[in-house]
Amino acid sequence: MENEHHNVCLLLDSKTYGGIETHVFQLARGLVASGHNVNIVLVTDYGFHPVFDREEFTRVLTFKPKSGITSLLSLLKNLNVDVIHTHGYKAGILGRLLRIFHQKVVVSTFHAGEKGNVKIRLYSWLDRLTSSTARSICVSKQIAESISKDVSVIQNFVEIPKEESCQYFNKKRKIAFVGRFSFEKGPDIFCNIANKLPTLNFTMYGDGPMYAQIEQSKPVNIDLVGHVDSMVEHWQDIKLLCITSREEGLPLVALEALVRGIPVISFDVGGLANVVRNNQTGWLIPPLDEAVFARRIKLACQLSQDKINQVSSTSKDFIRKNFSSDAIIPLIIQRYRIALKEA
């Protein structure tokens, strides 16, 4: 069983770029590199997908059922799936329902997720309620504690970028927020902090339900970029990543910044303490303390070049060793094998 390769379906409902999409993209790469057969199945066909239709590698792996559960069942049967690995609340609920009809092993990863509106809260509740019918993976201990069963905690991972020559912490570059403009992610808090530091330049990447509010109320020292299909070409413009979330799991953007040597300043929420080490890879701030957060940004911008280089080097080395796809994907494959043995 240890050397056996499997047919894995990565199931999600998605139409845009975000942390879950990046996770699935990188997971697909890692599984294929490990010799497994992988298909990415999108629950709903929203047309061109900015992640899975962008590159030939994932484009040939991606399937979009025409409509309804019957079409999805037929597709999964034709793909000869051994393991259905769901991502996100909607795919999680649907995947566990398919388990009843399809008689296949289902593994569900619980990412951070936001509470959102009433509909999203209902989906999230159903997702956790039905979690006991499949083997579950959580990206942080805090998320695992919200699920009423024994689950596996397997933290997020990141691909190691090929280019390593950039000096990211440059005084001319900007202090950034990267993420969904939702209450849980705290884009309004980021604006409050920027307002306390009028001589510094800030940038916000992302979109979401709070975008219009932020656009109207942001201070003048914030450049609002909006939605981007990928952050790869934008990291070189950033010297500090700020995570101002009210709630979190282990956000992928933190790993993506750190592996490029970009320090992270974050509220101490969710699993961020696992990657943000004070004075080593960044700085943790007591939750919701905007004044301390602003002071830390100011101090970080005054660091000597030697200290900047030290933090950058430590960040890259730490993520490479502990949060690379080579370190984490074998743990996910092992969960597949355990679930298959239990079936």
VEXKOL-281261 format. One line per field, with one value per residue: x, y, z of N, C-alpha, C in turn. Coordinates in steps of 0.2 Angstrom, whole numbers. Example, Ala and Ser with C-alpha at 12.3 -4.5 7.8 and 13.67 -1.06 7.14 Angstrom:
BEGIN
n.x <- 66, 64
n.y <- -28, -11
n.z <- 39, 35
ca.x <- 62, 68
ca.y <- -22, -5
ca.z <- 39, 36
c.x <- 66, 64
c.y <- -16, 0
c.z <- 39, 39
! end
This chain:
BEGIN
n.x <- 4, 10, 18, 9, 0, -13, -29, -34, -46, -48, -59, -68, -78, -77, -73, -63, -47, -38, -33, -37, -38, -25, -19, -24, -20, -6, -5, -10, 1, 11, 6, 5, 19, 23, 18, 5, -12, -21, -36, -44, -59, -71, -85, -95, -97, -90, -86, -70, -57, -46, -35, -35, -37, -27, -14, -6, -3, -13, -24, -27, -30, -42, -59, -76, -92, -107, -120, -128, -130, -131, -123, -111, -109, -108, -96, -86, -87, -82, -70, -64, -61, -52, -50, -59, -55, -60, -62, -66, -82, -94, -90, -86, -97, -105, -96, -96, -109, -109, -101, -110, -117, -108, -98, -85, -69, -68, -59, -58, -52, -52, -51, -47, -59, -73, -85, -96, -111, -128, -131, -119, -114, -123, -120, -107, -109, -116, -106, -97, -105, -107, -94, -90, -92, -82, -64, -55, -45, -37, -30, -25, -23, -32, -43, -46, -51, -63, -71, -80, -74, -61, -47, -35, -21, -14, -3, -3, 6, 19, 25, 42, 49, 57, 66, 78, 85, 81, 81, 70, 65, 65, 67, 60, 49, 33, 21, 10, -7, -14, -27, -44, -57, -65, -74, -68, -55, -50, -48, -52, -46, -33, -33, -35, -23, -14, -18, -13, 0, 5, 16, 21, 20, 7, -1, -15, -21, -33, -51, -68, -83, -81, -76, -80, -83, -70, -64, -70, -67, -53, -37, -26, -14, -14, -13, -25, -26, -34, -42, -31, -25, -14, -1, 12, 19, 19, 25, 38, 36, 34, 38, 35, 23, 7, -4, -20, -30, -46, -49, -42, -34, -21, -15, -11, -4, 5, 15, 19, 24, 35, 43, 49, 57, 51, 46, 33, 21, 9, -7, -9, -17, -26, -16, -5, 6, 14, 22, 26, 38, 44, 55, 63, 56, 47, 34, 23, 8, -3, -20, -30, -24, -21, -13, -1, 2, 5, 16, 25, 26, 32, 45, 50, 53, 63, 74, 91, 101, 108, 101, 89, 93, 96, 83, 76, 83, 82, 68, 66, 73, 67, 54, 56, 62, 51, 38, 37, 31, 37, 39, 26, 16, 18, 13, -1, -4, -2, -13, -23, -20, -22, -36, -41, -37, -46, -58
n.y <- -6, 6, 10, 11, 19, 31, 36, 52, 63, 80, 90, 105, 121, 134, 150, 160, 167, 163, 158, 144, 140, 141, 132, 120, 120, 119, 107, 98, 98, 92, 80, 73, 74, 64, 53, 50, 49, 63, 72, 88, 93, 105, 110, 118, 126, 140, 146, 152, 149, 158, 151, 137, 136, 143, 138, 125, 113, 111, 114, 103, 94, 98, 97, 101, 98, 97, 100, 98, 84, 72, 73, 75, 63, 54, 59, 57, 43, 39, 44, 35, 36, 35, 41, 55, 71, 84, 103, 117, 123, 120, 110, 101, 97, 92, 82, 73, 69, 63, 52, 43, 38, 35, 27, 29, 33, 48, 62, 77, 93, 106, 123, 140, 148, 159, 168, 175, 179, 175, 163, 158, 155, 145, 135, 133, 128, 116, 110, 107, 99, 88, 83, 71, 60, 58, 57, 70, 84, 97, 114, 120, 120, 127, 127, 114, 112, 117, 107, 93, 80, 68, 74, 76, 87, 96, 106, 121, 123, 128, 131, 131, 146, 149, 159, 167, 179, 191, 206, 208, 216, 231, 248, 256, 249, 243, 242, 229, 223, 207, 199, 193, 204, 204, 204, 196, 195, 208, 220, 233, 236, 236, 248, 257, 256, 260, 273, 279, 280, 291, 294, 283, 271, 261, 246, 238, 222, 213, 208, 208, 207, 219, 228, 240, 248, 250, 256, 268, 274, 273, 279, 292, 287, 274, 262, 255, 241, 230, 215, 202, 190, 182, 182, 182, 190, 201, 201, 206, 220, 222, 225, 222, 211, 213, 205, 207, 200, 196, 183, 167, 154, 145, 156, 155, 166, 171, 161, 162, 174, 174, 163, 170, 179, 190, 198, 196, 204, 201, 199, 189, 176, 161, 149, 156, 159, 148, 151, 164, 171, 180, 193, 184, 178, 188, 197, 195, 202, 207, 202, 212, 224, 239, 250, 245, 237, 247, 253, 243, 241, 254, 252, 241, 246, 254, 246, 240, 236, 224, 217, 216, 208, 197, 193, 191, 180, 170, 168, 163, 151, 144, 142, 134, 122, 118, 120, 117, 110, 97, 93, 93, 87, 72, 69, 72, 62, 51, 52, 49, 35, 30, 32, 24, 12, 11, 10
n.z <- 0, 3, -8, -17, -30, -33, -39, -38, -34, -34, -27, -28, -26, -36, -43, -44, -40, -25, -8, -6, -19, -24, -15, -19, -32, -30, -23, -32, -41, -33, -30, -42, -45, -36, -42, -42, -50, -55, -54, -56, -51, -53, -45, -51, -67, -71, -82, -89, -79, -68, -62, -64, -77, -82, -85, -94, -88, -77, -84, -92, -82, -77, -74, -78, -73, -82, -76, -60, -48, -54, -66, -60, -53, -63, -70, -60, -59, -72, -71, -63, -49, -34, -22, -16, -13, -4, -4, 4, 10, 2, -7, 2, 9, -2, -7, 3, 3, -9, -6, -1, -12, -21, -15, -12, -5, 5, 8, 18, 17, 29, 27, 32, 30, 30, 41, 35, 26, 30, 22, 19, 32, 35, 26, 31, 44, 41, 34, 45, 53, 46, 45, 52, 44, 35, 33, 40, 37, 44, 43, 54, 72, 78, 70, 69, 82, 81, 76, 79, 81, 80, 71, 58, 59, 47, 41, 30, 15, 4, -13, -18, -24, -39, -43, -33, -31, -28, -18, -6, 5, 3, 5, -3, -7, -4, 10, 14, 12, 9, 2, 5, 5, 18, 33, 43, 38, 41, 33, 35, 48, 44, 36, 46, 53, 44, 43, 54, 51, 42, 34, 27, 14, 8, 2, -5, -10, -17, -16, -12, -1, 7, -1, -8, 3, 9, -2, -2, 11, 14, 19, 11, 9, 5, -8, -18, -26, -30, -36, -41, -52, -49, -36, -39, -48, -41, -28, -28, -26, -13, 4, 17, 24, 30, 41, 46, 52, 60, 63, 59, 49, 44, 35, 17, 11, 20, 21, 7, 7, 17, 12, 2, 8, 14, 28, 40, 48, 60, 68, 82, 79, 75, 67, 65, 74, 72, 61, 61, 69, 82, 79, 71, 59, 58, 66, 80, 85, 99, 97, 88, 92, 87, 89, 94, 83, 73, 78, 78, 64, 61, 68, 61, 49, 51, 53, 53, 39, 40, 50, 43, 32, 39, 45, 33, 27, 37, 37, 24, 25, 35, 31, 19, 25, 34, 28, 15, -1, -2, 11, 17, 8, 8, 20, 18, 8, 16, 24, 14, 12, 25, 26, 15, 20, 30, 24
ca.x <- 0, 14, 21, 3, -2, -20, -33, -36, -50, -48, -65, -70, -82, -72, -73, -58, -41, -38, -29, -39, -36, -17, -17, -26, -15, 1, -6, -10, 8, 15, 3, 7, 26, 23, 16, -2, -16, -25, -40, -47, -66, -75, -93, -99, -93, -91, -82, -63, -54, -40, -30, -35, -37, -21, -8, -8, -3, -19, -30, -28, -32, -48, -66, -82, -98, -112, -125, -132, -126, -130, -118, -105, -108, -106, -90, -82, -87, -78, -63, -61, -58, -51, -50, -61, -52, -64, -59, -71, -88, -99, -87, -85, -104, -107, -92, -98, -115, -107, -98, -115, -119, -102, -95, -78, -66, -68, -55, -60, -48, -55, -47, -50, -66, -76, -92, -100, -118, -132, -131, -112, -114, -127, -115, -101, -112, -117, -99, -94, -110, -106, -87, -89, -94, -76, -58, -54, -39, -37, -24, -22, -26, -38, -49, -47, -55, -70, -74, -82, -71, -53, -45, -28, -19, -8, -2, -2, 13, 20, 30, 48, 50, 63, 70, 80, 90, 78, 81, 63, 64, 68, 64, 56, 44, 27, 18, 4, -12, -16, -32, -51, -59, -71, -74, -63, -48, -49, -46, -54, -41, -27, -34, -34, -16, -11, -20, -8, 7, 4, 22, 23, 16, 3, -5, -20, -22, -39, -58, -73, -89, -80, -71, -83, -82, -63, -62, -73, -64, -46, -33, -23, -7, -15, -14, -29, -24, -40, -41, -26, -25, -9, 3, 19, 23, 18, 29, 44, 34, 32, 43, 32, 16, 3, -10, -24, -36, -49, -49, -38, -32, -14, -15, -6, 0, 10, 20, 21, 29, 41, 48, 53, 61, 47, 44, 26, 18, 2, -10, -8, -23, -26, -10, 1, 12, 18, 27, 28, 43, 46, 62, 66, 53, 42, 32, 16, 5, -9, -25, -34, -21, -19, -8, 5, 4, 7, 22, 30, 28, 37, 51, 53, 55, 70, 79, 97, 102, 111, 95, 84, 95, 95, 76, 74, 87, 79, 61, 66, 76, 62, 48, 59, 63, 45, 32, 38, 27, 41, 38, 19, 12, 18, 8, -8, -4, -2, -20, -26, -19, -26, -43, -42, -37, -52, -64
ca.y <- 0, 12, 12, 11, 25, 32, 41, 57, 69, 86, 93, 112, 125, 140, 154, 165, 166, 163, 153, 137, 138, 140, 126, 114, 120, 116, 100, 94, 97, 88, 73, 71, 72, 58, 47, 49, 52, 68, 76, 93, 94, 110, 108, 123, 129, 147, 149, 152, 149, 161, 147, 130, 136, 147, 134, 118, 107, 110, 114, 96, 90, 101, 95, 105, 94, 101, 102, 94, 79, 66, 74, 74, 56, 51, 61, 53, 36, 39, 45, 29, 39, 31, 46, 62, 76, 91, 109, 122, 120, 118, 104, 96, 94, 88, 76, 68, 66, 58, 46, 38, 35, 33, 22, 30, 37, 55, 66, 84, 98, 112, 129, 145, 150, 165, 167, 178, 180, 169, 157, 155, 152, 139, 130, 131, 124, 109, 107, 104, 94, 81, 81, 65, 55, 57, 59, 77, 87, 105, 117, 123, 117, 131, 125, 107, 112, 118, 101, 89, 73, 67, 76, 77, 94, 96, 114, 123, 122, 132, 129, 135, 150, 147, 165, 169, 184, 198, 208, 210, 221, 237, 254, 259, 245, 245, 238, 226, 218, 203, 194, 194, 210, 202, 206, 191, 197, 214, 226, 240, 237, 238, 255, 261, 256, 265, 280, 281, 281, 294, 295, 277, 269, 255, 244, 232, 217, 208, 210, 205, 211, 225, 232, 247, 252, 251, 261, 275, 276, 272, 285, 293, 283, 267, 261, 250, 237, 226, 208, 200, 183, 179, 187, 180, 196, 207, 201, 210, 226, 222, 224, 219, 209, 213, 201, 210, 196, 195, 176, 164, 147, 147, 159, 154, 172, 171, 156, 164, 180, 172, 160, 175, 183, 196, 198, 196, 207, 198, 198, 182, 173, 155, 146, 161, 158, 143, 153, 171, 170, 187, 195, 179, 179, 193, 199, 194, 207, 205, 202, 219, 230, 243, 254, 241, 235, 252, 254, 238, 243, 259, 250, 237, 251, 257, 241, 240, 232, 218, 214, 215, 202, 191, 191, 188, 173, 165, 167, 158, 144, 141, 139, 128, 116, 115, 121, 116, 104, 91, 92, 92, 83, 66, 68, 71, 55, 46, 52, 45, 28, 28, 32, 19, 6, 10, 9
ca.z <- 0, 4, -14, -22, -33, -32, -43, -33, -37, -30, -28, -25, -30, -37, -49, -44, -37, -18, -5, -7, -26, -24, -11, -23, -38, -28, -21, -39, -44, -29, -30, -49, -45, -32, -46, -42, -55, -52, -58, -52, -53, -51, -44, -55, -72, -71, -87, -88, -72, -68, -59, -66, -84, -84, -87, -98, -83, -73, -89, -94, -77, -74, -77, -75, -74, -85, -71, -56, -45, -58, -70, -56, -52, -70, -71, -55, -61, -78, -69, -59, -43, -28, -16, -17, -8, -5, -2, 4, 13, -2, -10, 7, 10, -8, -7, 8, 0, -15, -3, 0, -18, -25, -12, -13, 0, 5, 13, 17, 21, 32, 27, 37, 29, 34, 43, 30, 27, 33, 18, 20, 39, 35, 23, 36, 49, 38, 33, 51, 55, 42, 45, 55, 39, 31, 37, 40, 38, 46, 42, 60, 78, 80, 66, 72, 89, 80, 73, 85, 80, 79, 64, 57, 58, 42, 40, 23, 12, -2, -18, -17, -30, -43, -42, -26, -31, -27, -11, -6, 10, 0, 8, -8, -8, 0, 16, 10, 14, 3, 5, 4, 9, 22, 40, 46, 36, 44, 29, 39, 53, 40, 34, 52, 55, 39, 44, 60, 48, 35, 30, 24, 8, 9, -4, -4, -15, -16, -18, -8, 1, 10, -6, -9, 9, 9, -7, 0, 17, 14, 19, 5, 8, 3, -15, -19, -32, -31, -37, -46, -53, -45, -33, -41, -51, -36, -22, -28, -24, -6, 9, 23, 23, 36, 42, 51, 52, 66, 63, 54, 50, 43, 28, 12, 9, 25, 18, 1, 8, 20, 8, -3, 12, 16, 35, 41, 54, 61, 75, 85, 78, 71, 67, 63, 78, 69, 56, 62, 75, 84, 78, 67, 53, 58, 73, 82, 89, 102, 93, 87, 95, 81, 91, 94, 76, 69, 81, 75, 57, 61, 70, 56, 43, 54, 55, 49, 33, 43, 53, 37, 29, 44, 45, 27, 27, 42, 34, 18, 27, 40, 27, 15, 29, 37, 25, 8, -3, -1, 18, 19, 4, 10, 26, 15, 5, 21, 26, 9, 13, 31, 24, 11, 24, 34, 20
c.x <- 4, 17, 15, 1, -10, -23, -36, -40, -50, -54, -66, -74, -78, -73, -67, -52, -41, -33, -31, -37, -29, -15, -18, -21, -8, 0, -7, -3, 12, 12, 5, 15, 27, 21, 9, -6, -21, -30, -43, -54, -69, -82, -97, -95, -95, -88, -74, -61, -47, -34, -29, -35, -31, -15, -10, -8, -10, -25, -32, -31, -39, -54, -71, -88, -103, -117, -127, -127, -126, -124, -111, -103, -105, -98, -85, -82, -82, -71, -60, -58, -57, -52, -53, -59, -55, -60, -64, -77, -93, -96, -87, -92, -106, -102, -94, -105, -114, -104, -104, -117, -114, -98, -87, -75, -66, -64, -57, -55, -52, -50, -50, -57, -68, -83, -97, -107, -122, -131, -124, -111, -118, -123, -110, -103, -113, -111, -97, -98, -109, -99, -86, -90, -88, -70, -57, -47, -40, -30, -21, -26, -32, -44, -51, -52, -62, -74, -74, -80, -64, -51, -38, -26, -13, -8, -2, 5, 13, 26, 36, 49, 57, 68, 72, 84, 87, 79, 74, 62, 68, 64, 59, 50, 38, 25, 11, 0, -14, -21, -39, -53, -66, -69, -68, -56, -46, -46, -47, -48, -34, -27, -33, -27, -12, -12, -15, -1, 7, 10, 24, 18, 13, 0, -9, -21, -28, -46, -62, -79, -87, -76, -74, -82, -75, -61, -65, -69, -57, -42, -29, -17, -8, -17, -19, -29, -31, -38, -35, -27, -20, -4, 10, 22, 23, 22, 35, 42, 33, 38, 41, 24, 13, -3, -14, -30, -39, -49, -45, -37, -24, -14, -9, -1, 5, 16, 23, 26, 35, 46, 52, 57, 57, 44, 37, 25, 11, -1, -9, -14, -22, -19, -4, 7, 16, 23, 29, 32, 45, 54, 66, 63, 48, 40, 25, 14, -1, -15, -29, -31, -18, -13, -1, 7, 7, 14, 27, 31, 33, 44, 54, 56, 62, 75, 86, 97, 104, 105, 90, 86, 95, 88, 74, 77, 83, 72, 62, 68, 71, 56, 51, 59, 56, 39, 32, 33, 31, 40, 31, 15, 12, 14, 1, -9, -5, -10, -24, -26, -22, -33, -45, -42, -43, -59, -67
c.y <- 6, 14, 12, 18, 25, 37, 46, 62, 75, 90, 100, 116, 132, 143, 159, 163, 167, 158, 146, 135, 137, 134, 120, 114, 117, 109, 95, 92, 92, 81, 70, 69, 66, 52, 45, 52, 57, 71, 82, 94, 100, 109, 112, 126, 136, 150, 148, 153, 152, 157, 141, 130, 140, 143, 127, 113, 106, 110, 107, 91, 92, 99, 99, 101, 99, 104, 97, 88, 73, 67, 73, 67, 53, 53, 57, 46, 35, 40, 40, 32, 34, 35, 53, 66, 83, 97, 114, 119, 117, 111, 99, 93, 90, 82, 71, 65, 61, 52, 40, 34, 32, 28, 23, 34, 44, 58, 73, 88, 104, 118, 134, 146, 156, 164, 169, 179, 174, 163, 154, 152, 146, 133, 128, 127, 117, 106, 103, 99, 88, 79, 74, 59, 54, 59, 66, 79, 95, 108, 121, 120, 120, 129, 118, 107, 114, 113, 96, 81, 74, 69, 76, 84, 93, 103, 115, 123, 127, 130, 134, 139, 148, 153, 167, 175, 191, 199, 211, 216, 227, 243, 257, 255, 246, 240, 236, 222, 214, 198, 196, 200, 208, 204, 202, 193, 204, 220, 233, 241, 239, 246, 259, 262, 261, 272, 283, 282, 284, 295, 289, 275, 262, 253, 238, 228, 213, 211, 206, 209, 218, 230, 239, 251, 254, 257, 268, 278, 276, 278, 286, 289, 276, 267, 255, 247, 233, 219, 207, 192, 179, 184, 186, 186, 202, 207, 205, 218, 227, 221, 221, 217, 209, 209, 204, 207, 196, 187, 173, 157, 148, 149, 157, 160, 173, 167, 159, 170, 178, 168, 164, 180, 189, 194, 199, 199, 205, 199, 190, 178, 166, 152, 150, 160, 153, 145, 160, 170, 177, 188, 190, 179, 184, 195, 198, 200, 205, 206, 209, 225, 234, 247, 251, 239, 241, 254, 249, 239, 248, 257, 245, 241, 254, 252, 242, 235, 225, 214, 212, 208, 196, 188, 188, 181, 168, 163, 162, 151, 140, 138, 133, 122, 113, 116, 120, 110, 97, 89, 90, 87, 75, 64, 68, 64, 50, 46, 48, 38, 26, 27, 26, 12, 5, 9, 2
c.z <- 0, -3, -19, -24, -34, -37, -38, -37, -32, -31, -24, -29, -30, -43, -50, -41, -29, -15, -6, -14, -27, -21, -16, -29, -36, -26, -27, -41, -40, -29, -37, -49, -41, -36, -46, -48, -52, -57, -53, -55, -49, -51, -49, -61, -73, -77, -86, -81, -72, -65, -63, -74, -87, -87, -90, -93, -79, -78, -91, -89, -74, -78, -74, -77, -77, -80, -67, -53, -49, -63, -66, -55, -58, -71, -67, -57, -67, -77, -65, -53, -37, -22, -19, -11, -9, -2, -2, 7, 8, -5, -5, 8, 4, -9, -3, 7, -5, -12, -2, -6, -22, -22, -13, -7, 0, 10, 12, 21, 23, 32, 32, 36, 33, 36, 38, 32, 30, 29, 19, 27, 39, 32, 28, 41, 47, 36, 39, 54, 52, 42, 47, 50, 34, 35, 35, 41, 40, 45, 48, 66, 80, 76, 68, 78, 87, 77, 78, 83, 80, 72, 64, 56, 53, 40, 32, 21, 6, -7, -17, -24, -33, -42, -35, -26, -29, -19, -10, -1, 8, 3, 3, -9, -3, 6, 13, 14, 8, 5, 3, 8, 12, 29, 44, 45, 39, 39, 32, 44, 49, 38, 41, 54, 50, 40, 50, 57, 42, 31, 26, 19, 9, 3, -2, -10, -13, -18, -12, -6, 4, 5, -7, -3, 10, 4, -5, 6, 18, 15, 12, 4, 7, -5, -16, -26, -34, -33, -42, -46, -50, -42, -35, -43, -46, -30, -22, -26, -17, -1, 15, 21, 30, 36, 48, 53, 60, 68, 58, 55, 50, 35, 23, 11, 14, 23, 12, 2, 11, 16, 3, 2, 15, 23, 35, 48, 55, 68, 76, 85, 74, 72, 65, 67, 76, 64, 57, 69, 76, 83, 74, 60, 52, 65, 74, 86, 92, 98, 94, 90, 90, 83, 91, 87, 72, 72, 78, 68, 56, 62, 64, 50, 45, 55, 51, 44, 35, 46, 48, 34, 33, 44, 39, 26, 31, 40, 29, 21, 31, 36, 22, 19, 32, 34, 18, 6, -2, 7, 20, 14, 6, 16, 23, 12, 10, 24, 21, 11, 19, 29, 20, 15, 28, 30, 19
! end
